Amino acid sequence: MDELVKLLADSDDSDEINKTPVSLADFFEGLAQLATMGVVEITEIVEAIHREVILRPLGRFNDKHLNKWSRGFTGRIYGTIRHVMQMVGNNLASVLRIYKNLILQKSVQPLPDSLKKLVNVLNGVMGDHLVNNQNALAIPMMLYTQDGKPQSETLSGRIVILCHGLCMSHLSWQAQAGNDLGEAIHVSQPDTTVLYLDYNTGRRISRSGRKFSQLLQTLVDDNPNISQIDLVGHSMGGLVSRSALFYGEQDRLDWIKRVGNLITLGSPHHGAVLERIGNYVQDIIAKLPFAGSLAKLGDMRSAGIIDLRHGSIRDADWKALEGRSVLPQDFRHPARLPSGIKTYFVASALLETHYDSKVTDLLGDSLVSVASALGEDDAEHALFVPDGHKAVFYGVNHMNLIHSRRVREQVVEWLLDNGRSDYAGRPRIHSYPRSLDVAV
């Protein structure tokens, strides 16, 4: 299992495999490798449980006897199973790779939208694993236009970039019945170009932030007539945007000077409640008889998911950790917001405050608490966004933040105003539904 932990750990020198969108050929190649590697990992987990069941009752569940196990008859059997399955999988993936290079290189077929969404879900769950194993399913960070094509046109003027959340894609912003935030922004400001970021949400948030910062610098280098960049991030997308701003400022990159507004929607600036609960449950499982090996299944969670526990957006939060350990909350490294950028935080809550304000704040949108989404914490980590730049939408869940009419109208209003009004001196916005429909 230690090999599995090492396999899944995000190495320092790993980089994106694909430089172009995942194609249909990539999909089949990556899926073949992934299926086989899944068998390998399941074999290791079964062996770990078997080893613990045999050795623990005998008082021999220690390094000495674990080493003997690996050299013994049973350990060699498991090793043979792993070796055979790896050979089968690698050969199958190699054949598909040759087929892709020889037959499909002149006719690259893009993924249908349904498969694209599936690939992004896989990246969210095990994106770091895909990168470390050179899997063709690992998606590159790219910008897309409103018609769903990779950005390649010359740009000028004002640019608004929408950044999706965990396991989502650039397609996630699209909706039926006129609920598309990107379209609403374009209609309200026809001269503004709306772009959509697509990225591997399973990688470390700080890695994605650094990559996003580099991508934005390349964008302004290639398009010097871009006058302003606004970032709108949902959930993890808000953290990736903050991380990009942090590293862009640290590296003194030119694109930072063009950022006008940062708007985050339900972003866990100080962590996601359910992720913390998940870690707590894993710790409990690890203490149960014969179940310690089961707790290691938690290592299958991607590095990106682990970073959501405390809203980690800096390399320093994980660089010194072993494997996939999580930095204790008290040792998080602060990441201040760059000065000169108008920042707006949106939170949502399933319940209204008159039911129970404490429960409402803690439950939040079912995934992120109100305080975390609004960047409110102790003095060292609080983000100090003015109350007038914060909005709480009641009756809206986490996923519906990007399609809520009320949220959409507020985002459009902030972008239209573009910092001209003194929102900082106003009270916090509280928006209530006109009906009981939580998707309002």
Helices and strands as residue ranges (DSSP letters): H 2-8, H 24-55, G 56-58, H 63-71, H 73-103, H 113-132, E 142-144, E 157-163, G 170-173, H 181-188, E 193-198, H 205-222, E 226-234, H 236-250, G 254-258, E 259-265, H 273-286, H 292-295, G 296-300, H 303-307, G 315-317, G 329-331, E 342-349, H 357-363, H 370-373, G 387-389, E 390-394, G 399-402, H 405-417, G 423-425, E 429-431
